[in-house]
Amino acid sequence: MGKVKNFFGGVRQEMRQVTWPTGKELRKYTVTVFGVVILFAIFFFVVDFAITSLLDLFI
């Protein structure tokens, strides 16, 4: 039991040292991540559509 308590005590200390983003930064990072995910989704959709279309021409 002492090891578990010691472990979580260490975790607590480390969490206090973390520099957390402000609300404004968090929103900015969240919008950036969603934007990149949407761009990658569009990219892979276009690539998939192009490859499927090319294969349909030859098969």
PDBQT receptor file of N, H, CA, C and O in Angstrom, charges set to zero:
ATOM      1  N   MET A   1       0.826  -1.198   0.000  1.00  0.00    +0.000 N 
ATOM      2  CA  MET A   1       0.000   0.000   0.000  1.00  0.00    +0.000 C 
ATOM      3  C   MET A   1       0.862   1.251   0.000  1.00  0.00    +0.000 C 
ATOM      4  O   MET A   1       0.483   2.265  -0.586  1.00  0.00    +0.000 OA
ATOM      5  N   GLY A   2       2.017   1.191   0.651  1.00  0.00    +0.000 N 
ATOM      6  H   GLY A   2       2.325   0.368   1.127  1.00  0.00    +0.000 HD
ATOM      7  CA  GLY A   2       2.910   2.338   0.711  1.00  0.00    +0.000 C 
ATOM      8  C   GLY A   2       3.464   2.717  -0.651  1.00  0.00    +0.000 C 
ATOM      9  O   GLY A   2       3.662   3.897  -0.943  1.00  0.00    +0.000 OA
ATOM     10  N   LYS A   3       3.716   1.701  -1.496  1.00  0.00    +0.000 N 
ATOM     11  H   LYS A   3       3.556   0.743  -1.259  1.00  0.00    +0.000 HD
ATOM     12  CA  LYS A   3       4.243   1.976  -2.833  1.00  0.00    +0.000 C 
ATOM     13  C   LYS A   3       3.209   2.704  -3.691  1.00  0.00    +0.000 C 
ATOM     14  O   LYS A   3       3.540   3.607  -4.460  1.00  0.00    +0.000 OA
ATOM     15  N   VAL A   4       1.959   2.294  -3.543  1.00  0.00    +0.000 N 
ATOM     16  H   VAL A   4       1.690   1.561  -2.918  1.00  0.00    +0.000 HD
ATOM     17  CA  VAL A   4       0.886   2.928  -4.321  1.00  0.00    +0.000 C 
ATOM     18  C   VAL A   4       0.735   4.379  -3.894  1.00  0.00    +0.000 C 
ATOM     19  O   VAL A   4       0.616   5.269  -4.737  1.00  0.00    +0.000 OA
ATOM     20  N   LYS A   5       0.738   4.619  -2.587  1.00  0.00    +0.000 N 
ATOM     21  H   LYS A   5       0.834   3.896  -1.903  1.00  0.00    +0.000 HD
ATOM     22  CA  LYS A   5       0.606   5.981  -2.068  1.00  0.00    +0.000 C 
ATOM     23  C   LYS A   5       1.788   6.836  -2.524  1.00  0.00    +0.000 C 
ATOM     24  O   LYS A   5       1.611   7.997  -2.892  1.00  0.00    +0.000 OA
ATOM     25  N   ASN A   6       2.978   6.268  -2.498  1.00  0.00    +0.000 N 
ATOM     26  H   ASN A   6       3.121   5.325  -2.199  1.00  0.00    +0.000 HD
ATOM     27  CA  ASN A   6       4.180   6.973  -2.940  1.00  0.00    +0.000 C 
ATOM     28  C   ASN A   6       4.093   7.305  -4.432  1.00  0.00    +0.000 C 
ATOM     29  O   ASN A   6       4.462   8.399  -4.860  1.00  0.00    +0.000 OA
ATOM     30  N   PHE A   7       3.600   6.344  -5.212  1.00  0.00    +0.000 N 
ATOM     31  H   PHE A   7       3.300   5.456  -4.864  1.00  0.00    +0.000 HD
ATOM     32  CA  PHE A   7       3.463   6.561  -6.649  1.00  0.00    +0.000 C 
ATOM     33  C   PHE A   7       2.531   7.733  -6.936  1.00  0.00    +0.000 C 
ATOM     34  O   PHE A   7       2.878   8.640  -7.693  1.00  0.00    +0.000 OA
ATOM     35  N   PHE A   8       1.344   7.709  -6.327  1.00  0.00    +0.000 N 
ATOM     36  H   PHE A   8       1.062   6.973  -5.712  1.00  0.00    +0.000 HD
ATOM     37  CA  PHE A   8       0.377   8.776  -6.588  1.00  0.00    +0.000 C 
ATOM     38  C   PHE A   8       0.829  10.110  -6.013  1.00  0.00    +0.000 C 
ATOM     39  O   PHE A   8       0.449  11.164  -6.522  1.00  0.00    +0.000 OA
ATOM     40  N   GLY A   9       1.634  10.076  -4.961  1.00  0.00    +0.000 N 
ATOM     41  H   GLY A   9       1.943   9.219  -4.547  1.00  0.00    +0.000 HD
ATOM     42  CA  GLY A   9       2.223  11.314  -4.456  1.00  0.00    +0.000 C 
ATOM     43  C   GLY A   9       3.159  11.923  -5.485  1.00  0.00    +0.000 C 
ATOM     44  O   GLY A   9       3.167  13.138  -5.684  1.00  0.00    +0.000 OA
ATOM     45  N   GLY A  10       3.955  11.073  -6.145  1.00  0.00    +0.000 N 
ATOM     46  H   GLY A  10       3.949  10.086  -5.983  1.00  0.00    +0.000 HD
ATOM     47  CA  GLY A  10       4.844  11.537  -7.209  1.00  0.00    +0.000 C 
ATOM     48  C   GLY A  10       4.074  12.079  -8.399  1.00  0.00    +0.000 C 
ATOM     49  O   GLY A  10       4.448  13.093  -8.989  1.00  0.00    +0.000 OA
ATOM     50  N   VAL A  11       2.995  11.394  -8.744  1.00  0.00    +0.000 N 
ATOM     51  H   VAL A  11       2.691  10.570  -8.265  1.00  0.00    +0.000 HD
ATOM     52  CA  VAL A  11       2.150  11.856  -9.848  1.00  0.00    +0.000 C 
ATOM     53  C   VAL A  11       1.585  13.233  -9.524  1.00  0.00    +0.000 C 
ATOM     54  O   VAL A  11       1.557  14.121 -10.376  1.00  0.00    +0.000 OA
ATOM     55  N   ARG A  12       1.142  13.398  -8.300  1.00  0.00    +0.000 N 
ATOM     56  H   ARG A  12       1.165  12.677  -7.608  1.00  0.00    +0.000 HD
ATOM     57  CA  ARG A  12       0.569  14.684  -7.875  1.00  0.00    +0.000 C 
ATOM     58  C   ARG A  12       1.603  15.803  -7.975  1.00  0.00    +0.000 C 
ATOM     59  O   ARG A  12       1.292  16.905  -8.427  1.00  0.00    +0.000 OA
ATOM     60  N   GLN A  13       2.828  15.517  -7.553  1.00  0.00    +0.000 N 
ATOM     61  H   GLN A  13       3.081  14.622  -7.186  1.00  0.00    +0.000 HD
ATOM     62  CA  GLN A  13       3.896  16.521  -7.646  1.00  0.00    +0.000 C 
ATOM     63  C   GLN A  13       4.164  16.903  -9.098  1.00  0.00    +0.000 C 
ATOM     64  O   GLN A  13       4.305  18.083  -9.417  1.00  0.00    +0.000 OA
ATOM     65  N   GLU A  14       4.234  15.917  -9.963  1.00  0.00    +0.000 N 
ATOM     66  H   GLU A  14       4.120  14.958  -9.704  1.00  0.00    +0.000 HD
ATOM     67  CA  GLU A  14       4.505  16.187 -11.375  1.00  0.00    +0.000 C 
ATOM     68  C   GLU A  14       3.371  16.990 -12.013  1.00  0.00    +0.000 C 
ATOM     69  O   GLU A  14       3.622  17.876 -12.829  1.00  0.00    +0.000 OA
ATOM     70  N   MET A  15       2.133  16.686 -11.646  1.00  0.00    +0.000 N 
ATOM     71  H   MET A  15       1.928  15.966 -10.983  1.00  0.00    +0.000 HD
ATOM     72  CA  MET A  15       0.990  17.405 -12.212  1.00  0.00    +0.000 C 
ATOM     73  C   MET A  15       1.003  18.876 -11.802  1.00  0.00    +0.000 C 
ATOM     74  O   MET A  15       0.524  19.728 -12.550  1.00  0.00    +0.000 OA
ATOM     75  N   ARG A  16       1.538  19.178 -10.644  1.00  0.00    +0.000 N 
ATOM     76  H   ARG A  16       1.928  18.486 -10.037  1.00  0.00    +0.000 HD
ATOM     77  CA  ARG A  16       1.637  20.573 -10.205  1.00  0.00    +0.000 C 
ATOM     78  C   ARG A  16       2.668  21.339 -11.029  1.00  0.00    +0.000 C 
ATOM     79  O   ARG A  16       2.572  22.559 -11.155  1.00  0.00    +0.000 OA
ATOM     80  N   GLN A  17       3.644  20.645 -11.587  1.00  0.00    +0.000 N 
ATOM     81  H   GLN A  17       3.722  19.653 -11.485  1.00  0.00    +0.000 HD
ATOM     82  CA  GLN A  17       4.709  21.298 -12.344  1.00  0.00    +0.000 C 
ATOM     83  C   GLN A  17       4.335  21.532 -13.810  1.00  0.00    +0.000 C 
ATOM     84  O   GLN A  17       5.038  22.243 -14.529  1.00  0.00    +0.000 OA
ATOM     85  N   VAL A  18       3.238  20.938 -14.241  1.00  0.00    +0.000 N 
ATOM     86  H   VAL A  18       2.667  20.361 -13.656  1.00  0.00    +0.000 HD
ATOM     87  CA  VAL A  18       2.814  21.072 -15.635  1.00  0.00    +0.000 C 
ATOM     88  C   VAL A  18       2.332  22.496 -15.888  1.00  0.00    +0.000 C 
ATOM     89  O   VAL A  18       1.609  23.070 -15.074  1.00  0.00    +0.000 OA
ATOM     90  N   THR A  19       2.734  23.054 -17.015  1.00  0.00    +0.000 N 
ATOM     91  H   THR A  19       3.321  22.588 -17.676  1.00  0.00    +0.000 HD
ATOM     92  CA  THR A  19       2.227  24.356 -17.437  1.00  0.00    +0.000 C 
ATOM     93  C   THR A  19       1.021  24.104 -18.330  1.00  0.00    +0.000 C 
ATOM     94  O   THR A  19       1.164  23.699 -19.483  1.00  0.00    +0.000 OA
ATOM     95  N   TRP A  20      -0.164  24.346 -17.791  1.00  0.00    +0.000 N 
ATOM     96  H   TRP A  20      -0.280  24.675 -16.854  1.00  0.00    +0.000 HD
ATOM     97  CA  TRP A  20      -1.391  24.071 -18.520  1.00  0.00    +0.000 C 
ATOM     98  C   TRP A  20      -1.715  25.231 -19.455  1.00  0.00    +0.000 C 
ATOM     99  O   TRP A  20      -1.454  26.385 -19.115  1.00  0.00    +0.000 OA
ATOM    100  N   PRO A  21      -2.284  24.941 -20.637  1.00  0.00    +0.000 N 
ATOM    101  CA  PRO A  21      -2.636  26.028 -21.563  1.00  0.00    +0.000 C 
ATOM    102  C   PRO A  21      -3.818  26.833 -21.025  1.00  0.00    +0.000 C 
ATOM    103  O   PRO A  21      -4.653  26.325 -20.276  1.00  0.00    +0.000 OA
ATOM    104  N   THR A  22      -3.862  28.087 -21.424  1.00  0.00    +0.000 N 
ATOM    105  H   THR A  22      -3.183  28.499 -22.033  1.00  0.00    +0.000 HD
ATOM    106  CA  THR A  22      -5.005  28.925 -21.062  1.00  0.00    +0.000 C 
ATOM    107  C   THR A  22      -6.210  28.500 -21.898  1.00  0.00    +0.000 C 
ATOM    108  O   THR A  22      -6.072  27.728 -22.846  1.00  0.00    +0.000 OA
ATOM    109  N   GLY A  23      -7.369  28.997 -21.548  1.00  0.00    +0.000 N 
ATOM    110  H   GLY A  23      -7.481  29.624 -20.777  1.00  0.00    +0.000 HD
ATOM    111  CA  GLY A  23      -8.576  28.661 -22.311  1.00  0.00    +0.000 C 
ATOM    112  C   GLY A  23      -8.466  29.083 -23.762  1.00  0.00    +0.000 C 
ATOM    113  O   GLY A  23      -8.902  28.366 -24.663  1.00  0.00    +0.000 OA
ATOM    114  N   LYS A  24      -7.876  30.262 -23.988  1.00  0.00    +0.000 N 
ATOM    115  H   LYS A  24      -7.522  30.844 -23.256  1.00  0.00    +0.000 HD
ATOM    116  CA  LYS A  24      -7.715  30.769 -25.354  1.00  0.00    +0.000 C 
ATOM    117  C   LYS A  24      -6.771  29.865 -26.153  1.00  0.00    +0.000 C 
ATOM    118  O   LYS A  24      -7.047  29.542 -27.309  1.00  0.00    +0.000 OA
ATOM    119  N   GLU A  25      -5.663  29.462 -25.536  1.00  0.00    +0.000 N 
ATOM    120  H   GLU A  25      -5.439  29.725 -24.597  1.00  0.00    +0.000 HD
ATOM    121  CA  GLU A  25      -4.714  28.569 -26.214  1.00  0.00    +0.000 C 
ATOM    122  C   GLU A  25      -5.363  27.220 -26.505  1.00  0.00    +0.000 C 
ATOM    123  O   GLU A  25      -5.172  26.652 -27.580  1.00  0.00    +0.000 OA
ATOM    124  N   LEU A  26      -6.126  26.714 -25.549  1.00  0.00    +0.000 N 
ATOM    125  H   LEU A  26      -6.281  27.176 -24.675  1.00  0.00    +0.000 HD
ATOM    126  CA  LEU A  26      -6.780  25.421 -25.720  1.00  0.00    +0.000 C 
ATOM    127  C   LEU A  26      -7.743  25.447 -26.898  1.00  0.00    +0.000 C 
ATOM    128  O   LEU A  26      -7.771  24.513 -27.700  1.00  0.00    +0.000 OA
ATOM    129  N   ARG A  27      -8.533  26.516 -27.006  1.00  0.00    +0.000 N 
ATOM    130  H   ARG A  27      -8.510  27.275 -26.355  1.00  0.00    +0.000 HD
ATOM    131  CA  ARG A  27      -9.452  26.648 -28.144  1.00  0.00    +0.000 C 
ATOM    132  C   ARG A  27      -8.679  26.722 -29.458  1.00  0.00    +0.000 C 
ATOM    133  O   ARG A  27      -9.068  26.103 -30.449  1.00  0.00    +0.000 OA
ATOM    134  N   LYS A  28      -7.586  27.477 -29.461  1.00  0.00    +0.000 N 
ATOM    135  H   LYS A  28      -7.270  27.979 -28.656  1.00  0.00    +0.000 HD
ATOM    136  CA  LYS A  28      -6.765  27.620 -30.669  1.00  0.00    +0.000 C 
ATOM    137  C   LYS A  28      -6.208  26.263 -31.103  1.00  0.00    +0.000 C 
ATOM    138  O   LYS A  28      -6.261  25.912 -32.282  1.00  0.00    +0.000 OA
ATOM    139  N   TYR A  29      -5.677  25.510 -30.151  1.00  0.00    +0.000 N 
ATOM    140  H   TYR A  29      -5.633  25.795 -29.193  1.00  0.00    +0.000 HD
ATOM    141  CA  TYR A  29      -5.108  24.197 -30.471  1.00  0.00    +0.000 C 
ATOM    142  C   TYR A  29      -6.192  23.222 -30.924  1.00  0.00    +0.000 C 
ATOM    143  O   TYR A  29      -5.969  22.418 -31.829  1.00  0.00    +0.000 OA
ATOM    144  N   THR A  30      -7.360  23.294 -30.296  1.00  0.00    +0.000 N 
ATOM    145  H   THR A  30      -7.541  23.948 -29.561  1.00  0.00    +0.000 HD
ATOM    146  CA  THR A  30      -8.456  22.403 -30.667  1.00  0.00    +0.000 C 
ATOM    147  C   THR A  30      -8.923  22.680 -32.089  1.00  0.00    +0.000 C 
ATOM    148  O   THR A  30      -9.144  21.749 -32.863  1.00  0.00    +0.000 OA
ATOM    149  N   VAL A  31      -9.073  23.956 -32.436  1.00  0.00    +0.000 N 
ATOM    150  H   VAL A  31      -8.893  24.712 -31.807  1.00  0.00    +0.000 HD
ATOM    151  CA  VAL A  31      -9.482  24.322 -33.800  1.00  0.00    +0.000 C 
ATOM    152  C   VAL A  31      -8.423  23.870 -34.800  1.00  0.00    +0.000 C 
ATOM    153  O   VAL A  31      -8.757  23.386 -35.881  1.00  0.00    +0.000 OA
ATOM    154  N   THR A  32      -7.153  24.023 -34.446  1.00  0.00    +0.000 N 
ATOM    155  H   THR A  32      -6.881  24.416 -33.567  1.00  0.00    +0.000 HD
ATOM    156  CA  THR A  32      -6.068  23.594 -35.329  1.00  0.00    +0.000 C 
ATOM    157  C   THR A  32      -6.130  22.090 -35.575  1.00  0.00    +0.000 C 
ATOM    158  O   THR A  32      -6.002  21.639 -36.713  1.00  0.00    +0.000 OA
ATOM    159  N   VAL A  33      -6.326  21.317 -34.517  1.00  0.00    +0.000 N 
ATOM    160  H   VAL A  33      -6.430  21.683 -33.592  1.00  0.00    +0.000 HD
ATOM    161  CA  VAL A  33      -6.396  19.856 -34.658  1.00  0.00    +0.000 C 
ATOM    162  C   VAL A  33      -7.583  19.461 -35.527  1.00  0.00    +0.000 C 
ATOM    163  O   VAL A  33      -7.443  18.638 -36.432  1.00  0.00    +0.000 OA
ATOM    164  N   PHE A  34      -8.760  20.046 -35.256  1.00  0.00    +0.000 N 
ATOM    165  H   PHE A  34      -8.874  20.714 -34.521  1.00  0.00    +0.000 HD
ATOM    166  CA  PHE A  34      -9.926  19.721 -36.074  1.00  0.00    +0.000 C 
ATOM    167  C   PHE A  34      -9.710  20.113 -37.530  1.00  0.00    +0.000 C 
ATOM    168  O   PHE A  34     -10.116  19.381 -38.432  1.00  0.00    +0.000 OA
ATOM    169  N   GLY A  35      -9.080  21.248 -37.769  1.00  0.00    +0.000 N 
ATOM    170  H   GLY A  35      -8.749  21.843 -37.036  1.00  0.00    +0.000 HD
ATOM    171  CA  GLY A  35      -8.799  21.677 -39.134  1.00  0.00    +0.000 C 
ATOM    172  C   GLY A  35      -7.895  20.700 -39.866  1.00  0.00    +0.000 C 
ATOM    173  O   GLY A  35      -8.151  20.351 -41.019  1.00  0.00    +0.000 OA
ATOM    174  N   VAL A  36      -6.842  20.263 -39.200  1.00  0.00    +0.000 N 
ATOM    175  H   VAL A  36      -6.634  20.546 -38.264  1.00  0.00    +0.000 HD
ATOM    176  CA  VAL A  36      -5.909  19.310 -39.818  1.00  0.00    +0.000 C 
ATOM    177  C   VAL A  36      -6.599  17.976 -40.070  1.00  0.00    +0.000 C 
ATOM    178  O   VAL A  36      -6.387  17.360 -41.114  1.00  0.00    +0.000 OA
ATOM    179  N   VAL A  37      -7.413  17.527 -39.137  1.00  0.00    +0.000 N 
ATOM    180  H   VAL A  37      -7.585  18.027 -38.289  1.00  0.00    +0.000 HD
ATOM    181  CA  VAL A  37      -8.146  16.267 -39.324  1.00  0.00    +0.000 C 
ATOM    182  C   VAL A  37      -9.075  16.366 -40.530  1.00  0.00    +0.000 C 
ATOM    183  O   VAL A  37      -9.158  15.433 -41.329  1.00  0.00    +0.000 OA
ATOM    184  N   ILE A  38      -9.768  17.485 -40.663  1.00  0.00    +0.000 N 
ATOM    185  H   ILE A  38      -9.701  18.242 -40.014  1.00  0.00    +0.000 HD
ATOM    186  CA  ILE A  38     -10.672  17.671 -41.805  1.00  0.00    +0.000 C 
ATOM    187  C   ILE A  38      -9.888  17.694 -43.116  1.00  0.00    +0.000 C 
ATOM    188  O   ILE A  38     -10.313  17.092 -44.102  1.00  0.00    +0.000 OA
ATOM    189  N   LEU A  39      -8.748  18.384 -43.133  1.00  0.00    +0.000 N 
ATOM    190  H   LEU A  39      -8.403  18.873 -42.332  1.00  0.00    +0.000 HD
ATOM    191  CA  LEU A  39      -7.926  18.417 -44.351  1.00  0.00    +0.000 C 
ATOM    192  C   LEU A  39      -7.433  17.022 -44.735  1.00  0.00    +0.000 C 
ATOM    193  O   LEU A  39      -7.466  16.651 -45.908  1.00  0.00    +0.000 OA
ATOM    194  N   PHE A  40      -6.978  16.251 -43.744  1.00  0.00    +0.000 N 
ATOM    195  H   PHE A  40      -6.951  16.553 -42.791  1.00  0.00    +0.000 HD
ATOM    196  CA  PHE A  40      -6.531  14.889 -44.037  1.00  0.00    +0.000 C 
ATOM    197  C   PHE A  40      -7.692  14.025 -44.523  1.00  0.00    +0.000 C 
ATOM    198  O   PHE A  40      -7.511  13.205 -45.422  1.00  0.00    +0.000 OA
ATOM    199  N   ALA A  41      -8.873  14.195 -43.947  1.00  0.00    +0.000 N 
ATOM    200  H   ALA A  41      -9.020  14.862 -43.217  1.00  0.00    +0.000 HD
ATOM    201  CA  ALA A  41     -10.038  13.425 -44.384  1.00  0.00    +0.000 C 
ATOM    202  C   ALA A  41     -10.369  13.739 -45.839  1.00  0.00    +0.000 C 
ATOM    203  O   ALA A  41     -10.645  12.833 -46.625  1.00  0.00    +0.000 OA
ATOM    204  N   ILE A  42     -10.342  15.015 -46.195  1.00  0.00    +0.000 N 
ATOM    205  H   ILE A  42     -10.118  15.751 -45.556  1.00  0.00    +0.000 HD
ATOM    206  CA  ILE A  42     -10.605  15.413 -47.586  1.00  0.00    +0.000 C 
ATOM    207  C   ILE A  42      -9.535  14.843 -48.509  1.00  0.00    +0.000 C 
ATOM    208  O   ILE A  42      -9.849  14.325 -49.581  1.00  0.00    +0.000 OA
ATOM    209  N   PHE A  43      -8.273  14.939 -48.097  1.00  0.00    +0.000 N 
ATOM    210  H   PHE A  43      -8.019  15.360 -47.226  1.00  0.00    +0.000 HD
ATOM    211  CA  PHE A  43      -7.175  14.419 -48.911  1.00  0.00    +0.000 C 
ATOM    212  C   PHE A  43      -7.352  12.924 -49.181  1.00  0.00    +0.000 C 
ATOM    213  O   PHE A  43      -7.257  12.480 -50.326  1.00  0.00    +0.000 OA
ATOM    214  N   PHE A  44      -7.610  12.150 -48.121  1.00  0.00    +0.000 N 
ATOM    215  H   PHE A  44      -7.687  12.510 -47.191  1.00  0.00    +0.000 HD
ATOM    216  CA  PHE A  44      -7.745  10.707 -48.303  1.00  0.00    +0.000 C 
ATOM    217  C   PHE A  44      -9.006  10.350 -49.086  1.00  0.00    +0.000 C 
ATOM    218  O   PHE A  44      -9.019   9.353 -49.808  1.00  0.00    +0.000 OA
ATOM    219  N   PHE A  45     -10.059  11.142 -48.955  1.00  0.00    +0.000 N 
ATOM    220  H   PHE A  45     -10.049  11.952 -48.369  1.00  0.00    +0.000 HD
ATOM    221  CA  PHE A  45     -11.259  10.922 -49.758  1.00  0.00    +0.000 C 
ATOM    222  C   PHE A  45     -10.944  11.099 -51.238  1.00  0.00    +0.000 C 
ATOM    223  O   PHE A  45     -11.340  10.279 -52.066  1.00  0.00    +0.000 OA
ATOM    224  N   VAL A  46     -10.230  12.173 -51.568  1.00  0.00    +0.000 N 
ATOM    225  H   VAL A  46      -9.908  12.839 -50.896  1.00  0.00    +0.000 HD
ATOM    226  CA  VAL A  46      -9.884  12.450 -52.964  1.00  0.00    +0.000 C 
ATOM    227  C   VAL A  46      -8.968  11.362 -53.514  1.00  0.00    +0.000 C 
ATOM    228  O   VAL A  46      -9.172  10.888 -54.631  1.00  0.00    +0.000 OA
ATOM    229  N   VAL A  47      -7.967  10.965 -52.745  1.00  0.00    +0.000 N 
ATOM    230  H   VAL A  47      -7.801  11.349 -51.837  1.00  0.00    +0.000 HD
ATOM    231  CA  VAL A  47      -7.046   9.912 -53.197  1.00  0.00    +0.000 C 
ATOM    232  C   VAL A  47      -7.804   8.603 -53.392  1.00  0.00    +0.000 C 
ATOM    233  O   VAL A  47      -7.611   7.926 -54.402  1.00  0.00    +0.000 OA
ATOM    234  N   ASP A  48      -8.653   8.243 -52.452  1.00  0.00    +0.000 N 
ATOM    235  H   ASP A  48      -8.809   8.793 -51.632  1.00  0.00    +0.000 HD
ATOM    236  CA  ASP A  48      -9.434   7.011 -52.563  1.00  0.00    +0.000 C 
ATOM    237  C   ASP A  48     -10.347   7.057 -53.780  1.00  0.00    +0.000 C 
ATOM    238  O   ASP A  48     -10.458   6.080 -54.521  1.00  0.00    +0.000 OA
ATOM    239  N   PHE A  49     -10.998   8.193 -53.980  1.00  0.00    +0.000 N 
ATOM    240  H   PHE A  49     -10.908   8.986 -53.379  1.00  0.00    +0.000 HD
ATOM    241  CA  PHE A  49     -11.889   8.341 -55.133  1.00  0.00    +0.000 C 
ATOM    242  C   PHE A  49     -11.112   8.217 -56.439  1.00  0.00    +0.000 C 
ATOM    243  O   PHE A  49     -11.571   7.563 -57.376  1.00  0.00    +0.000 OA
ATOM    244  N   ALA A  50      -9.935   8.842 -56.504  1.00  0.00    +0.000 N 
ATOM    245  H   ALA A  50      -9.562   9.373 -55.743  1.00  0.00    +0.000 HD
ATOM    246  CA  ALA A  50      -9.121   8.790 -57.724  1.00  0.00    +0.000 C 
ATOM    247  C   ALA A  50      -8.650   7.369 -58.011  1.00  0.00    +0.000 C 
ATOM    248  O   ALA A  50      -8.723   6.909 -59.150  1.00  0.00    +0.000 OA
ATOM    249  N   ILE A  51      -8.176   6.685 -57.003  1.00  0.00    +0.000 N 
ATOM    250  H   ILE A  51      -8.117   7.059 -56.077  1.00  0.00    +0.000 HD
ATOM    251  CA  ILE A  51      -7.695   5.309 -57.206  1.00  0.00    +0.000 C 
ATOM    252  C   ILE A  51      -8.850   4.398 -57.611  1.00  0.00    +0.000 C 
ATOM    253  O   ILE A  51      -8.703   3.569 -58.510  1.00  0.00    +0.000 OA
ATOM    254  N   THR A  52      -9.989   4.547 -56.957  1.00  0.00    +0.000 N 
ATOM    255  H   THR A  52     -10.109   5.220 -56.227  1.00  0.00    +0.000 HD
ATOM    256  CA  THR A  52     -11.158   3.733 -57.305  1.00  0.00    +0.000 C 
ATOM    257  C   THR A  52     -11.597   4.004 -58.741  1.00  0.00    +0.000 C 
ATOM    258  O   THR A  52     -11.933   3.074 -59.473  1.00  0.00    +0.000 OA
ATOM    259  N   SER A  53     -11.596   5.259 -59.140  1.00  0.00    +0.000 N 
ATOM    260  H   SER A  53     -11.323   6.015 -58.545  1.00  0.00    +0.000 HD
ATOM    261  CA  SER A  53     -11.987   5.609 -60.514  1.00  0.00    +0.000 C 
ATOM    262  C   SER A  53     -11.016   5.021 -61.529  1.00  0.00    +0.000 C 
ATOM    263  O   SER A  53     -11.436   4.506 -62.565  1.00  0.00    +0.000 OA
ATOM    264  N   LEU A  54      -9.723   5.095 -61.237  1.00  0.00    +0.000 N 
ATOM    265  H   LEU A  54      -9.382   5.513 -60.396  1.00  0.00    +0.000 HD
ATOM    266  CA  LEU A  54      -8.726   4.520 -62.147  1.00  0.00    +0.000 C 
ATOM    267  C   LEU A  54      -8.875   3.010 -62.247  1.00  0.00    +0.000 C 
ATOM    268  O   LEU A  54      -8.782   2.447 -63.339  1.00  0.00    +0.000 OA
ATOM    269  N   LEU A  55      -9.103   2.359 -61.134  1.00  0.00    +0.000 N 
ATOM    270  H   LEU A  55      -9.179   2.816 -60.248  1.00  0.00    +0.000 HD
ATOM    271  CA  LEU A  55      -9.275   0.907 -61.171  1.00  0.00    +0.000 C 
ATOM    272  C   LEU A  55     -10.538   0.520 -61.929  1.00  0.00    +0.000 C 
ATOM    273  O   LEU A  55     -10.549  -0.490 -62.633  1.00  0.00    +0.000 OA
ATOM    274  N   ASP A  56     -11.591   1.302 -61.797  1.00  0.00    +0.000 N 
ATOM    275  H   ASP A  56     -11.582   2.122 -61.225  1.00  0.00    +0.000 HD
ATOM    276  CA  ASP A  56     -12.829   1.010 -62.532  1.00  0.00    +0.000 C 
ATOM    277  C   ASP A  56     -12.634   1.154 -64.038  1.00  0.00    +0.000 C 
ATOM    278  O   ASP A  56     -13.296   0.464 -64.813  1.00  0.00    +0.000 OA
ATOM    279  N   LEU A  57     -11.737   2.037 -64.460  1.00  0.00    +0.000 N 
ATOM    280  H   LEU A  57     -11.199   2.598 -63.831  1.00  0.00    +0.000 HD
ATOM    281  CA  LEU A  57     -11.471   2.194 -65.891  1.00  0.00    +0.000 C 
ATOM    282  C   LEU A  57     -10.770   0.970 -66.471  1.00  0.00    +0.000 C 
ATOM    283  O   LEU A  57     -11.019   0.592 -67.616  1.00  0.00    +0.000 OA
ATOM    284  N   PHE A  58      -9.903   0.356 -65.687  1.00  0.00    +0.000 N 
ATOM    285  H   PHE A  58      -9.701   0.663 -64.757  1.00  0.00    +0.000 HD
ATOM    286  CA  PHE A  58      -9.103  -0.758 -66.185  1.00  0.00    +0.000 C 
ATOM    287  C   PHE A  58      -9.728  -2.119 -65.923  1.00  0.00    +0.000 C 
ATOM    288  O   PHE A  58      -9.323  -3.110 -66.532  1.00  0.00    +0.000 OA
ATOM    289  N   ILE A  59     -10.682  -2.184 -65.051  1.00  0.00    +0.000 N 
ATOM    290  H   ILE A  59     -11.010  -1.380 -64.557  1.00  0.00    +0.000 HD
ATOM    291  CA  ILE A  59     -11.270  -3.501 -64.725  1.00  0.00    +0.000 C 
ATOM    292  C   ILE A  59     -12.620  -3.657 -65.384  1.00  0.00    +0.000 C 
ATOM    293  O   ILE A  59     -13.267  -4.693 -65.228  1.00  0.00    +0.000 OA
TER     294      ILE A  59
